[in-house]
């Protein structure tokens, strides 16, 4: 699992749950450990995202990211099978989280209640091993593609319209093709109809989503024939399937930033553009803390192991990787009504990221410069 502790064994529940995998020579115990130690970001929790997320949890991916800012509607239930009638009106990420937690409690879930945009794409995508594009418009697909190029992340692409669908793997290696080798430029915003306008049959999203997970398995295990440089095209109405070959052009790899996408998104979708991180010096925090610590919510965003070794009295441990969880955000939002929120880490870098994340959810906070070592030194004097 990227930037996390690597597991070297499966627990008892996992050994029972994945026993059919353990018997496969293509997976076995070591392969299952590879799946457990991997992280996958699913961008979109709708028609494609539903089967992708359910099967990522089923196969034992250790860390699953879910990014979507939409709410469940009744018309979604025809194909978005991770959601249920009783979750209509809920954020899709919360609905998906609830379903997966009941389904497989072994997977760590990170949720992002936002639309991916030029200001957050690199920061979010950087934390995952494999990216799965389950979005529903070309602007977002090209943004994801370019962010993966910049960060050297493998991208599993899926697209559905009506009874037809396509699956491919982009940017697997330095010489692999990417979306721009298929279509060099993104169509203009709203130039291509979405499934809401065009329509889609439920089995199309189900099958394409499952095929995306199949590619993810092979990428993680480094086995099998991966759709690298190939596009699988399916016509389910006429039961036709063909595989097209795609050549890589180095011209389409010269992506240095995501600035070209700014015009595609509204100001609300890119609100971080004018949103600076609020910081506070350790001395100034110390003065506030001494006057009235009960009016301060100090969030320690280091990992649990770091917090247990050394912490400031009264601080709350919420690791940076968990800050997007609905339960944590609900707690912070409630506390922020009566307390001033501060974030802290070892040196100040993670706390800045934490404050940036909180700002996306309209929670004002201040990152403490210098981190916990500097604050503790001042408090001890």
C-alpha positions in Angstrom: 0.0 0.0 0.0 1.6 3.3 -1.1 3.3 5.2 1.7 1.7 3.0 4.3 2.9 0.0 6.4 3.2 -3.1 4.3 1.4 -6.2 5.5 3.3 -9.5 5.5 0.4 -11.8 6.4 -3.4 -12.3 6.0 -5.6 -12.3 9.0 -7.9 -15.3 9.8 -11.0 -13.6 8.2 -9.0 -12.8 5.0 -7.7 -16.4 4.7 -11.3 -17.6 4.9 -12.7 -14.9 2.7 -10.2 -15.2 -0.1 -9.7 -19.0 0.0 -10.7 -19.4 -3.7 -8.0 -16.8 -4.6 -5.4 -18.7 -2.5 -6.0 -21.8 -4.5 -5.4 -20.1 -7.9 -1.8 -20.5 -9.1 -2.1 -17.0 -10.7 -2.8 -15.4 -7.3 -2.0 -17.6 -4.3 -1.0 -16.3 -0.9 1.7 -13.9 -2.2 -0.7 -12.5 -4.8 -3.4 -11.9 -2.3 -0.9 -10.0 -0.1 -0.1 -7.9 -3.2 -3.8 -7.0 -3.5 -4.0 -6.2 0.2 -0.9 -4.0 0.0 -2.2 -2.0 -3.0 -4.3 1.1 -3.2 -6.8 2.0 -5.9 -8.6 5.3 -6.5 -12.1 5.0 -8.1 -13.1 8.3 -9.6 -16.9 8.2 -9.8 -19.3 6.1 -7.7 -22.0 5.8 -10.3 -22.7 3.3 -13.1 -19.1 2.2 -13.6 -18.0 3.0 -10.1 -20.6 0.7 -8.5 -19.3 -2.6 -9.8 -15.7 -1.4 -9.7 -16.0 -0.6 -6.0 -17.9 -3.7 -5.0 -15.4 -5.9 -6.8 -12.3 -4.0 -5.5 -13.6 -4.7 -2.0 -14.5 -8.3 -2.9 -11.0 -9.1 -4.2 -9.3 -7.6 -1.2 -7.7 -4.3 -2.2 -6.2 -2.9 1.0 -7.0 0.8 0.4 -9.8 2.0 -1.7 -10.4 5.7 -2.5 -13.9 6.9 -3.6 -14.2 10.3 -5.2 -17.6 11.7 -6.1 -19.6 14.8 -5.1 -23.0 13.7 -6.3 -26.1 12.5 -4.4 -28.0 9.3 -4.9 -31.2 9.7 -7.0 -33.9 7.2 -7.8 -33.0 7.1 -11.5 -29.4 6.0 -10.5 -30.6 2.7 -9.0 -31.3 1.1 -12.4 -27.5 0.7 -12.9 -25.7 2.1 -9.8 -26.0 -1.2 -7.9 -23.8 -0.1 -4.9 -26.6 2.2 -3.8 -30.0 1.3 -2.4 -33.5 2.8 -2.1 -32.9 3.9 1.5 -29.8 5.8 0.5 -31.6 8.1 -2.0 -30.6 11.7 -1.1 -27.3 10.7 0.5 -23.8 11.5 -0.9 -22.8 8.7 -3.2 -19.5 8.3 -1.3 -21.3 7.8 2.0 -23.8 5.3 0.4 -20.9 3.4 -1.1 -18.9 3.5 2.1 -21.8 2.0 4.1 -22.3 -0.8 1.6 -18.6 -1.7 1.4 -18.1 -1.6 5.2 -20.9 -4.2 5.5 -19.5 -6.2 2.6 -15.8 -6.4 3.5 -14.5 -4.6 6.7 -10.9 -5.4 5.8 -10.6 -2.7 3.2 -9.5 0.8 4.3 -11.8 3.4 2.7 -10.9 7.0 1.9 -13.7 9.2 0.6 -13.5 12.5 -1.2 -16.8 14.5 -1.4 -15.7 16.6 -4.3 -15.4 16.8 -8.0 -11.9 16.2 -9.3 -10.5 19.4 -10.8 -7.2 21.0 -11.7 -6.5 22.1 -8.2 -7.0 18.8 -6.3 -6.2 16.1 -9.0 -2.5 15.8 -8.4 -2.7 15.8 -4.6 -5.4 13.1 -4.5 -4.1 10.9 -7.3 -0.6 10.9 -5.9 -1.6 8.8 -2.9 -2.8 5.8 -4.9 -1.1 3.0 -6.9 -3.7 2.5 -9.6 -6.3 5.0 -10.8 -9.7 3.8 -12.2 -11.6 6.3 -14.3 -15.3 5.8 -13.8 -16.3 9.4 -14.7 -18.9 10.3 -17.3 -17.6 13.2 -19.3 -14.6 13.8 -21.6 -13.3 16.9 -19.7 -12.8 14.9 -16.5 -11.4 11.9 -18.4 -8.7 14.1 -20.0 -7.9 15.7 -16.7 -7.4 12.3 -15.0 -5.4 11.1 -18.0 -3.0 14.1 -17.8 -2.7 13.9 -14.0 -1.7 10.3 -14.3 0.9 11.2 -17.0 2.4 13.8 -14.7 2.5 11.4 -11.8 3.4 8.2 -13.7 0.3 6.4 -12.5 -1.4 3.5 -14.4 -4.9 4.5 -15.5 -7.7 2.0 -16.1 -10.1 3.6 -18.5 -13.8 2.6 -19.0 -16.6 4.2 -21.0 -20.2 3.3 -21.7 -23.0 4.6 -23.8 -26.2 2.7 -24.5 -25.3 -1.0 -25.1 -21.7 -0.2 -26.0 -18.5 0.1 -23.9 -14.8 0.4 -24.1 -12.0 -0.7 -21.7 -8.3 0.1 -21.9 -5.2 0.7 -19.7 -3.2 3.9 -20.2 0.2 4.9 -19.0 1.2 1.5 -17.6 4.8 2.1 -18.7 6.8 5.0 -20.0 6.2 3.9 -23.6 2.5 3.1 -23.1 -0.2 5.0 -25.0 -2.6 7.3 -23.2 -6.0 8.8 -23.9 -4.5 11.5 -26.1 -3.2 8.8 -28.4 -6.8 7.7 -29.0 -8.2 11.3 -29.2 -5.5 14.0 -29.1 -7.9 16.7 -27.9 -10.9 16.6 -25.5 -14.3 17.6 -27.0 -15.6 20.9 -25.8 -17.6 20.9 -22.6 -21.0 19.4 -23.0 -20.3 18.6 -26.7 -20.8 14.8 -26.0 -24.0 13.7 -24.3 -23.8 12.1 -20.9 -25.7 8.9 -20.0 -28.4 11.1 -18.4 -29.0 12.5 -21.9 -28.2 9.5 -24.1 -29.2 6.6 -21.9 -27.4 3.5 -20.8 -28.4 -0.1 -20.2 -27.5 -1.4 -16.7 -25.6 -4.5 -17.9 -23.2 -2.3 -20.0 -21.9 -0.5 -16.9 -21.8 -3.7 -14.9 -19.7 -5.6 -17.5 -17.3 -2.7 -18.3 -16.8 -2.0 -14.6 -16.0 -5.7 -13.9 -13.5 -5.7 -16.8 -11.9 -2.6 -15.4 -11.3 -4.5 -12.1 -9.9 -7.5 -14.1 -7.3 -5.1 -15.5 -6.5 -3.8 -12.0 -5.9 -7.3 -10.8 -3.4 -8.0 -13.6 -1.7 -4.7 -13.1 -1.1 -5.3 -9.4 -0.1 -9.0 -9.8 2.0 -8.1 -12.9 0.6 -11.1 -14.7 -1.6 -11.9 -17.7 -2.2 -9.9 -20.8 -3.0 -6.4 -19.9 -4.9 -4.0 -22.2 -1.8 -1.8 -22.5 -1.8 -0.4 -26.0 -5.1 -2.0 -26.7 -8.8 -1.0 -26.5 -11.5 -3.6 -26.0 -14.7 -2.5 -27.7 -18.0 -4.3 -26.9 -21.4 -4.1 -28.5 -23.7 -6.0 -26.2 -26.8 -5.5 -28.3 -25.3 -7.4 -31.2 -22.8 -9.4 -29.1 -19.8 -8.2 -30.9 -16.3 -7.8 -29.4 -13.1 -6.5 -30.9 -9.7 -5.4 -29.8 -8.1 -2.4 -31.3 -4.4 -1.6 -31.1 -3.2 1.9 -30.1 0.3 3.3 -30.8 2.1 5.7 -28.5 3.2 9.1 -29.6 5.8 10.9 -27.4 4.2 14.2 -28.4 1.1 13.2 -26.3 3.3 12.8 -23.2 4.5 16.4 -23.0 2.1 17.3 -20.2 3.6 19.5 -17.5 0.5 20.9 -15.7 -3.3 21.0 -15.7 -3.8 24.6 -16.5 -5.6 24.0 -19.7 -8.5 22.5 -17.7 -9.3 25.7 -15.7 -11.8 26.9 -18.3 -13.6 23.6 -18.2 -14.6 23.9 -14.5 -16.6 26.6 -12.8 -15.2 28.7 -10.0 -17.1 26.7 -7.5 -15.5 23.5 -8.7 -12.0 25.1 -8.4 -12.6 27.1 -5.3 -9.2 26.3 -4.0 -7.8 28.7 -6.6 -8.4 31.7 -4.3 -8.2 29.8 -1.1 -4.9 30.3 0.8 -3.9 28.1 3.7 -4.1 29.9 7.0 -1.1 29.3 9.2 -0.1 30.2 12.7 3.3 30.4 14.3 4.0 28.0 17.2 4.5 30.9 19.7 1.1 32.5 18.8 -0.6 29.1 19.1 1.0 28.6 22.5 -0.4 31.9 23.7 -3.9 30.9 22.6 -3.6 27.5 24.1 -2.5 28.7 27.5 -5.4 31.2 27.7 -8.2 28.8 26.9 -7.4 25.3 25.8 -11.1 24.3 26.0 -11.9 26.6 23.1 -9.4 24.9 20.8 -9.8 21.8 18.7 -6.2 20.6 18.0 -6.2 17.9 15.3 -3.0 15.8 15.1 -2.8 14.5 11.6 0.2 12.2 12.1 -0.2 8.5 12.0 -1.6 6.7 15.0 1.8 5.2 15.9 3.4 8.7 16.0 0.5 10.1 18.1 0.8 7.3 20.7 4.5 8.0 21.1 4.2 11.8 21.6 1.3 14.2 21.6 0.0 17.4 23.0 -2.5 17.2 25.9 -6.1 17.6 24.6 -5.3 17.0 21.0 -7.4 14.7 18.8 -5.7 12.0 16.6 -7.1 12.0 13.0 -4.5 10.9 10.5 -4.3 12.8 7.3 -5.3 9.7 5.3 -8.6 9.5 7.3 -9.5 13.2 7.2 -11.9 12.8 4.3 -14.0 10.2 6.1 -17.6 11.3 6.7 -17.6 10.5 10.4 -14.4 12.5 11.0 -15.7 15.5 9.0 -19.0 15.5 10.8 -17.2 15.5 14.1 -14.9 18.4 13.1 -17.8 20.4 11.6 -19.7 20.1 14.8 -16.7 21.1 17.0 -15.8 24.0 14.7 -19.1 25.7 15.7 -17.8 26.2 19.2 -14.1 25.8 18.9 -11.2 27.2 16.8 -9.7 24.5 14.7 -5.9 24.0 14.4 -4.0 21.2 12.6 -0.6 19.9 13.6 1.9 17.3 12.4 5.6 16.6 12.8 6.9 19.6 10.8 4.0 21.4 9.3 3.7 19.9 5.8 1.0 17.4 6.6 -1.0 19.9 8.6 -1.0 22.3 5.7 -2.5 19.5 3.5 -5.0 18.9 6.3 -6.1 22.5 6.4 -6.4 22.5 2.6 -8.7 19.5 2.8 -10.8 21.0 5.5 -11.2 24.2 3.5 -12.8 22.2 0.7 -15.6 21.4 3.2 -15.9 25.0 4.3 -14.2 24.3 7.6 -11.8 27.1 8.7 -8.6 26.0 10.3 -5.0 27.0 10.9 -1.9 25.0 10.3 0.7 25.3 13.0 4.1 26.2 11.6 7.0 24.0 12.8 4.8 21.2 13.9 4.6 19.4 17.2 8.3 19.4 18.1 8.4 23.2 18.1 5.1 23.5 20.0 6.2 21.1 22.7 9.5 22.8 23.1 7.7 26.1 23.7 5.1 24.6 26.0 7.9 23.1 28.1 9.7 26.5 28.6 
